[in-house]
Structures are given as C-alpha cells and as structure tokens.
Amino acid sequence: MDTTHGDKSLNRADEVEHLIDAVKALIVPFVREADEAIPSRAAGELLPNAQGVVKNTLVYAQRPEDLVRELAFNLPEGKGRGEEGLLETIKDVLKYSVNTWDQGFLDKLVGVASELLLAALNTNSANPQSNNGAPGPLILYTSVHGHYSVEKAAVTCGLGSASVWTVPVDATGRMDPSALRALIQRAQSEGKTPLYVNATAGSTVLGSYDPFEAIADICAEFNLWMHIDASWGGPAIFSPTHRRKLAGSHRAHSLTSNPHKMLNVPVTCSFLLGPDTAVFHRANTLPAGYLFHTTTTTTTTTTTTTSEPTPCIPRLK
C-alpha cells in the first residue's frame, strides 16, 4: 500500500474494498454450508450437499497436534504475508473452527452485546437474588416512610434489597428509636453486621423529621454510620421558626440536600455534606501512583478530582 507521502497516488479505498470482497467470498459460503445442511439435521443423518459430497458442516475435527502442524503458528519475518497470507489464514480458521451457524451447534458465542444481555437476563430470571451480593451480611436501616432510593442504592452496591430493614414510625411518621435499637440487636443476634442508618428530614409521606438526637445516640452506641436524607426538608435549617426540626442533625456523618426542591433552585442541584469530606475521599480512592500525582501532604483537602469514584474521567457523566 502506498504511503501518504511522496508523489504516488493513493488507492487505499480500492484496496479495502477488494479485501472486504475477498473476505466476504470466504464467509458467505461458510454460512451457506450450514443452511444447506438443515435437511441432514432434520433427517438425523449426513446427506450429500449440492455437489454430492457428504460433509459434516458442524466441525472438521482434527487432533490437536495435527492442527498445530496445519495452522503453522509462527510470525513471518520481513514484510509479512500480505493479502494472500491473510486470506489463507481466514480459510484455515473457517475450515478448522466449529461452524456456529450449523443447527447442530448447541452453544452460543458471547461476542455480541445482545447475547451478553440475554445471558444476564436469563440468569436473573432463573436465579433471582435479593440477599447480600458483597461479602458480609451488612444491614442498612431506614424508616418505613424512607425514600425508595435507599433500597435502590443497596441493590446498586451489591448488598441486595434484603439488606435494607425498615424501621416502624410513630403516629406522626417519625422513626421509632426503640424499634431501631431492637432491629439492630436482632441483626447482631443473627450474625449480621448493622452498618448504616438513614434518617429522614422531611419525608415524602407526611413531611416528618426523624428524632436525630436519639438516632445519633444509638448510632454512636453501636458504631453505625448515620446519614440524614435532607433532600426535601433540609433547607428548614434557614428558617428561625422551623430549624428546631433539624436539632441533632450536626451529629450525622453525612447529609444530602436538594436545593431544587424546597429552595426552588430552577435546575437540578444536589449537595453531599459531611463534617469531614476527606473521609469520603479516602473511602472512595485507590492508590495509583502511575496515574495520579500530587505534591500536597494535607489529609483534609482534596487536590484532584481524577481519583474520585467512577468514572475517573472528570467530564464524563
């Protein structure tokens, strides 16, 4: 093939077209052989093809040592074998490979995206899982009025929906601390590990605010992570009248808020807040010195966004 430099004209498009046609001329008969073998499959015996030849189109079986000799696995020196060598290699691959177009081929190639998707769906249908996908029976707690995203997050993280235990609420829709304590103790007695409590500031059911002080006491006692879903009701902290509803929220390990809700910000806007954001960074960052470089020595300031959780490409969303 001519280079892109010098006076010689290029004919790469013609060369590509010629090569594709040559490969097509090899592949189409390979598929057609499987189609012509259908009567043999129906009859249960090998029948002559259109040329009167009896052939097993499923596979041309050879002993491994014979295949090694026939295929000649070696890298040519110099300029290679060119188009002729490529076509000869394709012929050998088609000749000695299993013809997956044949009806006698009972397996499936997984090189096609749709096949992978079907395999995943079939597995899920035959063996649905709602228990823990990650090592260790971790248990998460949220009130019965808690947002559905808690369970969705548990599934996404591989913990399974069964890892989310719902805590009863009182007549006003607030989480019952005594019920939370009982469920934590029950999980421990069953050999499970209580991990996380999701408290709610402004539920979507009754607009209730959980008793954060009492929940924080329990989380401290049993060493659980306390999160407050303040997506809707968090901005009440700015109201002199209603900020009392968030009493104890300062004791949470993390808190989320969506200003586009109660604060009426005109675009989607979300905050993840915490007393020490370096905790989030350490928990979601893996060392990769060959890729991420920094000269800072502080442990409280995040200096790069490229080492954050997936994806590591900053502009990819």
C-alpha positions in Angstrom: 0.0 0.0 0.0 1.3 3.4 -0.9 2.2 5.9 1.8 0.6 9.2 2.4 3.9 10.9 1.5 5.6 11.3 -1.9 4.2 11.5 -5.4 2.5 8.2 -5.7 -1.3 8.3 -5.7 -3.3 6.6 -3.0 -5.7 3.7 -3.7 -6.5 2.7 -0.2 -10.2 2.7 -0.7 -9.9 0.3 -3.6 -7.6 -1.9 -1.6 -10.1 -2.0 1.3 -13.0 -2.7 -1.0 -11.1 -5.6 -2.7 -10.1 -7.1 0.7 -13.6 -6.9 2.1 -15.0 -8.6 -1.0 -12.4 -11.3 -0.8 -13.2 -12.0 2.9 -16.9 -11.9 2.1 -16.4 -14.5 -0.6 -15.0 -16.8 2.1 -17.5 -16.2 4.9 -20.7 -16.4 2.9 -20.1 -20.0 1.7 -19.2 -20.9 5.3 -22.7 -19.7 6.4 -24.4 -21.2 3.3 -22.9 -24.7 4.2 -24.8 -24.6 7.4 -28.0 -23.6 5.7 -27.7 -26.4 3.2 -27.1 -28.9 6.0 -30.5 -28.3 7.5 -32.1 -31.3 5.7 -29.4 -33.5 7.2 -30.3 -32.3 10.7 -34.0 -33.0 10.1 -33.2 -36.5 8.8 -30.8 -37.3 11.6 -28.0 -38.4 9.2 -25.5 -36.8 6.9 -26.7 -36.3 3.4 -24.8 -35.2 0.3 -24.6 -31.5 -0.4 -25.4 -29.8 -3.7 -22.0 -31.1 -5.1 -22.8 -34.6 -4.0 -20.3 -34.5 -1.2 -21.1 -35.9 2.3 -19.6 -33.5 4.8 -20.1 -32.7 8.5 -20.5 -28.9 8.4 -20.5 -28.6 12.1 -16.8 -29.1 12.5 -13.9 -30.6 10.6 -12.5 -32.5 13.6 -8.7 -32.8 13.9 -6.3 -33.9 16.5 -4.6 -31.0 18.3 -1.1 -32.0 17.1 -2.4 -32.1 13.5 -4.0 -28.6 13.9 -0.7 -27.2 15.2 1.1 -28.5 12.1 -1.6 -27.4 9.6 -2.0 -23.9 11.1 1.7 -23.2 11.4 1.7 -20.8 14.3 4.6 -18.6 13.5 5.2 -14.9 12.9 6.7 -14.2 9.4 9.7 -12.0 9.2 10.1 -9.0 6.9 7.0 -7.6 5.3 4.7 -10.4 6.3 2.5 -12.5 4.0 0.3 -9.7 2.7 -3.2 -10.1 1.5 -2.6 -13.6 0.2 -1.4 -14.8 3.6 -4.3 -13.1 5.4 -6.9 -14.8 3.2 -5.1 -18.2 3.6 -5.3 -17.7 7.4 -9.0 -16.9 7.2 -9.6 -20.0 5.1 -7.8 -22.1 7.8 -9.8 -20.5 10.6 -13.1 -21.2 8.9 -12.0 -24.7 7.9 -11.0 -25.9 11.4 -13.4 -23.9 13.5 -16.8 -25.0 14.7 -19.5 -23.7 12.4 -21.7 -21.8 14.8 -24.3 -21.3 12.1 -24.9 -25.0 12.0 -28.1 -26.2 13.8 -26.0 -28.9 15.5 -24.1 -26.2 17.3 -25.7 -26.1 20.8 -23.6 -23.4 22.4 -23.7 -19.6 21.8 -20.9 -17.1 21.1 -20.8 -14.3 23.6 -19.1 -11.8 21.4 -22.4 -10.0 20.6 -23.7 -7.4 23.0 -27.3 -8.7 22.7 -26.1 -12.2 23.6 -24.4 -10.9 26.8 -27.6 -9.0 27.7 -29.8 -12.1 27.2 -27.4 -14.2 29.3 -27.6 -11.7 32.1 -31.4 -11.5 31.9 -31.8 -15.3 31.8 -29.6 -15.7 34.8 -31.5 -13.1 36.8 -34.8 -14.8 35.8 -33.7 -18.3 36.8 -31.9 -17.3 40.0 -33.2 -14.0 41.3 -31.1 -12.6 44.2 -32.3 -10.2 46.8 -29.8 -11.0 49.5 -26.2 -9.8 50.0 -24.1 -9.7 46.9 -21.0 -8.5 48.7 -19.1 -10.4 51.4 -20.6 -10.0 54.8 -24.2 -9.7 55.8 -24.4 -5.9 56.1 -27.7 -4.4 57.3 -29.0 -0.9 56.5 -31.8 0.8 58.3 -34.4 3.4 57.1 -37.9 4.2 58.3 -41.0 2.7 56.5 -41.5 6.2 55.2 -38.0 6.5 53.9 -37.2 7.2 50.3 -37.1 4.3 47.8 -33.6 5.3 46.7 -32.1 3.7 49.8 -33.1 0.3 48.6 -32.1 1.2 45.1 -28.7 2.2 46.3 -28.3 -1.1 48.2 -29.1 -3.1 45.1 -26.6 -1.0 43.0 -23.9 -1.5 45.6 -24.4 -5.3 45.5 -25.8 -5.5 49.0 -29.3 -6.6 47.8 -32.7 -5.3 48.8 -33.0 -7.8 51.7 -30.1 -5.9 53.4 -32.5 -2.9 53.9 -34.5 -3.2 57.1 -37.4 -0.8 57.6 -38.0 0.7 61.0 -41.6 1.4 62.2 -42.7 5.0 62.7 -45.0 6.7 65.2 -48.3 8.4 64.6 -46.6 11.5 63.2 -44.4 9.5 60.8 -41.1 9.8 62.8 -38.8 6.8 63.1 -39.2 4.9 66.4 -35.8 4.9 68.2 -36.7 1.9 70.4 -37.7 -0.1 67.3 -34.4 0.9 65.7 -32.5 -0.4 68.7 -34.4 -3.7 68.7 -33.7 -4.2 65.0 -30.0 -3.6 65.5 -29.8 -6.1 68.3 -31.8 -8.6 66.3 -29.3 -8.3 63.4 -26.4 -8.8 65.7 -28.0 -11.9 67.3 -28.5 -13.3 63.7 -24.8 -12.9 63.0 -25.3 -9.9 60.7 -23.5 -6.5 60.8 -25.5 -3.3 61.3 -23.8 -0.7 59.1 -25.9 2.3 58.3 -28.9 4.3 59.4 -30.8 6.5 57.0 -32.7 9.2 58.9 -35.1 11.5 57.1 -35.6 15.2 57.3 -38.9 15.8 55.6 -40.4 12.5 54.4 -42.4 12.4 51.2 -45.3 10.8 53.1 -46.0 13.2 56.0 -43.1 15.6 55.8 -41.9 14.2 59.1 -38.5 14.8 60.7 -36.9 11.9 62.5 -35.6 12.3 66.1 -32.0 12.9 65.1 -30.6 13.2 68.6 -32.0 9.8 69.7 -30.9 8.2 66.5 -27.4 9.7 66.8 -27.1 8.2 70.3 -28.0 4.8 69.1 -25.5 5.0 66.1 -22.8 6.1 68.5 -23.5 3.2 70.8 -23.5 0.6 68.1 -20.9 2.3 65.9 -23.1 2.8 62.9 -22.8 5.4 60.1 -25.6 7.9 60.5 -26.9 9.6 57.3 -29.7 12.1 57.0 -31.8 12.3 53.8 -32.5 16.1 53.9 -33.2 16.2 50.2 -36.5 17.9 50.8 -36.6 19.2 54.3 -33.0 20.2 54.9 -33.4 23.9 54.0 -35.7 24.3 57.0 -32.4 25.0 58.8 -32.5 28.5 57.4 -35.9 29.2 59.0 -35.8 30.7 62.5 -39.2 29.1 63.0 -38.6 25.6 61.8 -34.8 25.0 62.2 -35.6 23.2 65.5 -36.8 20.3 63.5 -33.2 19.6 62.5 -31.9 19.5 66.1 -29.2 16.9 66.3 -28.5 16.9 62.5 -25.0 18.2 63.2 -24.1 14.7 64.6 -24.7 12.9 61.3 -21.7 11.5 59.4 -23.3 12.6 56.1 -26.3 14.6 54.9 -27.8 15.1 51.4 -29.8 18.1 50.3 -31.6 19.1 47.1 -31.9 22.9 46.8 -34.1 22.5 43.7 -36.9 21.3 46.0 -37.7 23.4 49.0 -35.4 26.3 47.9 -36.9 26.3 44.4 -33.5 26.4 42.6 -34.5 26.3 38.9 -32.1 23.5 37.9 -31.3 20.1 39.4 -28.9 20.8 42.4 -27.7 18.3 45.0 -25.3 18.5 47.9 -23.5 15.8 49.9 -22.4 17.3 53.1 -20.3 16.0 56.0 -18.2 17.2 58.9 -15.0 15.9 57.2 -15.1 15.5 53.4 -11.7 13.9 53.5 -13.5 10.8 54.8 -15.4 10.5 51.6 -12.2 10.9 49.6 -10.3 8.3 51.5 -13.1 5.8 51.3 -13.5 6.1 47.5 -9.9 6.5 46.3 -7.5 3.8 45.4 -3.7 4.4 45.1 -2.5 4.6 41.5 0.8 6.4 41.6 1.5 5.8 38.0 -1.6 7.8 37.1 -2.4 10.3 39.8 0.2 12.8 41.0 0.0 15.3 43.8 2.5 17.2 45.9 0.2 18.1 48.8 0.7 16.4 52.2 -2.6 17.5 53.8 -5.2 14.9 54.6 -8.1 17.3 54.8 -8.0 18.9 51.3 -8.8 17.1 48.1 -6.5 18.3 45.4 -7.7 16.3 42.4 -10.9 15.1 41.0 -9.5 12.5 38.7 -9.0 9.9 41.5 -12.6 10.2 42.7 -15.0 7.2 42.3 -16.1 6.0 38.9 -15.8 7.4 36.4 -12.2 8.8 36.7 -12.7 10.9 33.6 -13.8 14.3 35.1 -16.0 15.4 32.2 -17.7 12.0 31.8 -21.2 11.9 33.4 
